[in-house]
Each structure stands twice: as C-alpha cells, then as structure tokens.
Amino acid sequence: MSLTHLSANLRCARRHQRLDPSAVHGITKFSDLTPAEFRDRFLGLRRGSPPELAAGSEPHEAPILPTDFDWREHSAVGPVKDQGSCGSCWSFNTSGALEGAHYLATGKLECDPSEPRSCDSGCNVAINAVFMQTYIGGVSCPYICGKHLDHGVLLVGYGSAGYAPIRFKEKPYWIIKNSWGENWGM
C-alpha cells in the first residue's frame, strides 16, 4: 500500500465528508489506489459509451406509483456480488435487472436465460462515481457528482423524502445496488 496514495485519499475522504455530510466517507478497500487506478479497475462505463446513456431518457407515462418503493422488500433483489477489478459493472447491473424481472415472472430469483422472455426488463442506471472511492455508507447527496457517467449500478428502489442536510430539506432519492461486494457501502 502506498502511503502517498493513502494520505491523498484520506484528504479526499475528508473533503467528500464535508461536501456529503449525510454519507460516511473514509478509508475503504480502494484507498491504496490512485483515482486513475480506481477508475481503470472498477468503473466500467467509458467515454464513448452510447450517447443515449449520457442523454438520459424520455419521461415514461406510468400509472400512479407509490411515493416510496423498494424491490428488496419484495424479495426481488439477489445478493450483492463482487465484480473484482475487471471494470464489468455493466454486466452485473444487467444480470441484476434480469434476476428481478425473472422473479416477477416466475417467483424464482435465479434467471435461466435459455427460457424465452424469462430475463426481460429491469432498470439500469449510470452514475458519476468520483466520490465512491471513499464512500463507506449512508445517503449520498449528488452535489459532489459531476455529469460524466462512469459506473453502472442497478436501481432497486426510490423514496420521496430523504433528508439532504446540504440542501436543508427533504429530497427524493434512489436506492442502488452496486457490484463491489457485500461489505462495500454498508
């Protein structure tokens, strides 16, 4: 472990903590990496990804939805997996979405891709992961995020009113499932 990298990441964690007071930032399993090493090894969305990822999506007309929803409460979210250092976040959030869709169709959480239409649907999102190298847990406020999307995660729920201290008011939030193992973000 490089003490130079660790020292720089500790300073970064302190800065992130000031900018993101509702989350906890500190020393993580990524603290011995430079930001470039972290990006290269663990973030799978690259510049040049399809433009529609960066552009967002069109609003979708939907029936009246509940103000809060969490797929974990419906047993439709499989266990968190660890992508390792291969930058394959996109494949993990895709397979997580397929698992959830399969559960809705069959009541089973495991997805069998050989069955027609058993693995359709899901909701994958991309985020800017600049702060995630120092993230330990809590609700993270997107004020410290940029607009460059570089990491794929799975949206598993949302809420209407989580307190955002930096904004001094209740704000809507997303619940995401990441692919860096069960101990990340706890």
C-alpha positions in Angstrom: 0.0 0.0 0.0 1.4 3.4 -1.0 1.4 5.8 1.9 1.3 8.7 -0.6 -2.0 7.3 -2.2 -3.4 6.5 1.3 -2.6 10.0 2.5 -4.1 11.7 -0.6 -7.3 9.5 -0.4 -7.7 10.3 3.3 -7.6 14.1 2.4 -10.1 13.3 -0.4 -12.3 11.4 2.1 -12.3 14.4 4.4 -13.3 16.7 1.6 -16.0 14.4 0.4 -17.3 14.2 4.0 -17.6 18.0 4.2 -19.4 18.0 0.8 -21.6 15.0 1.5 -22.5 15.1 5.3 -25.4 12.6 5.1 -23.0 9.9 3.9 -19.9 8.4 5.6 -16.6 8.7 3.8 -13.2 7.3 4.9 -10.7 4.6 4.4 -12.0 1.8 2.1 -10.6 -1.2 0.2 -9.9 1.3 -2.6 -7.8 3.7 -0.5 -4.5 2.4 -1.8 -5.3 3.2 -5.4 -4.9 6.5 -7.3 -8.1 7.9 -8.8 -6.9 6.7 -12.2 -6.2 3.2 -11.0 -9.7 3.1 -9.3 -11.3 4.3 -12.5 -9.5 1.8 -14.7 -10.1 -1.2 -12.5 -13.6 -0.7 -11.1 -15.5 1.7 -13.3 -16.8 0.0 -16.5 -18.6 2.8 -18.4 -16.1 4.6 -20.6 -16.2 7.8 -22.6 -17.6 6.8 -26.0 -20.4 4.8 -24.4 -23.6 5.0 -26.4 -24.7 8.7 -26.3 -28.2 7.7 -25.1 -26.6 6.9 -21.7 -25.4 10.4 -21.2 -28.5 12.0 -22.7 -30.9 10.4 -20.2 -34.2 9.0 -21.2 -37.6 10.3 -22.2 -40.2 10.5 -19.5 -42.4 7.4 -19.4 -46.1 7.7 -18.8 -46.9 5.3 -15.9 -49.9 4.5 -13.7 -49.9 6.3 -10.4 -46.9 5.0 -8.5 -46.3 4.8 -4.7 -44.2 7.6 -3.3 -41.7 5.0 -1.9 -40.8 1.6 -3.3 -38.1 -0.9 -2.6 -37.7 -4.2 -4.5 -35.7 -5.7 -1.6 -38.9 -5.7 0.4 -40.5 -7.9 -2.3 -37.5 -10.3 -2.4 -36.8 -9.4 -6.0 -33.2 -8.4 -5.5 -30.5 -11.0 -5.4 -27.4 -10.9 -3.3 -24.7 -8.3 -3.9 -21.8 -9.7 -6.0 -18.2 -8.5 -6.4 -17.1 -7.7 -9.9 -13.4 -7.7 -8.8 -11.1 -5.4 -10.6 -12.3 -6.1 -14.2 -14.5 -3.0 -14.6 -17.5 -5.1 -15.5 -20.2 -3.1 -13.6 -22.4 -3.0 -16.7 -22.7 -6.8 -16.7 -23.5 -7.0 -13.0 -26.3 -4.4 -13.1 -27.7 -6.1 -16.3 -27.8 -9.5 -14.7 -29.3 -8.0 -11.5 -32.1 -6.5 -13.6 -32.6 -9.8 -15.3 -32.9 -11.6 -11.9 -35.5 -9.1 -10.8 -37.6 -9.5 -13.9 -37.3 -13.2 -13.7 -38.5 -13.1 -10.1 -41.6 -11.1 -11.1 -42.4 -13.5 -13.9 -41.8 -16.8 -12.1 -41.4 -16.2 -8.4 -37.8 -17.5 -8.5 -34.9 -15.2 -8.1 -32.5 -17.2 -10.3 -32.7 -16.3 -14.0 -32.4 -19.0 -16.7 -31.5 -17.2 -20.0 -32.4 -20.3 -22.0 -36.1 -19.7 -21.2 -37.8 -17.3 -23.7 -38.6 -13.9 -22.2 -37.7 -15.1 -18.7 -35.0 -12.4 -18.4 -36.5 -9.3 -19.9 -36.8 -5.8 -18.3 -35.1 -4.1 -15.4 -33.8 -0.7 -14.7 -30.1 0.0 -15.0 -28.7 3.5 -14.3 -25.3 5.1 -14.7 -23.8 7.4 -12.1 -20.7 9.5 -11.7 -18.6 7.5 -9.2 -16.0 10.2 -8.3 -17.0 10.0 -4.6 -17.4 6.3 -4.4 -13.7 5.5 -3.8 -14.1 6.9 -0.3 -17.8 6.1 0.4 -18.5 3.8 3.4 -22.2 4.2 3.8 -25.2 6.4 4.4 -27.3 8.5 2.0 -25.0 10.3 -0.5 -26.0 13.7 -1.9 -25.3 14.2 -5.6 -23.9 17.7 -5.1 -20.4 16.3 -5.4 -21.1 14.4 -8.6 -20.2 15.6 -12.0 -22.1 14.9 -15.2 -19.6 12.3 -16.6 -21.3 8.9 -16.1 -18.6 6.3 -15.5 -20.2 3.5 -13.4 -23.2 1.3 -13.9 -25.5 0.3 -11.0 -28.9 -1.2 -10.6 -31.8 0.9 -9.4 -33.7 -1.2 -6.8 -35.9 1.4 -5.2 -36.7 5.0 -4.6 -38.1 7.3 -1.9 -39.9 10.6 -1.9 -38.3 12.3 1.1 -34.8 11.6 2.4 -33.3 14.4 4.3 -30.5 16.1 2.4 -28.5 18.2 5.0 -26.6 20.1 2.4 -29.9 21.3 0.9 -31.6 21.7 4.3 -34.8 19.9 3.1 -36.3 16.6 2.1 -35.4 15.4 -1.4 -36.3 12.3 -3.4 -33.7 9.6 -3.5 -32.7 6.3 -5.3 -31.7 3.1 -3.7 -28.9 1.4 -5.8 -27.3 -2.0 -5.8 -23.6 -1.8 -6.6 -21.2 -4.6 -7.6 -18.3 -4.2 -5.3 -19.2 -6.9 -2.8 -21.4 -7.2 0.3 -19.1 -5.1 2.5 -19.0 -2.0 0.3 -21.4 0.8 1.3 -22.6 -0.8 4.5 
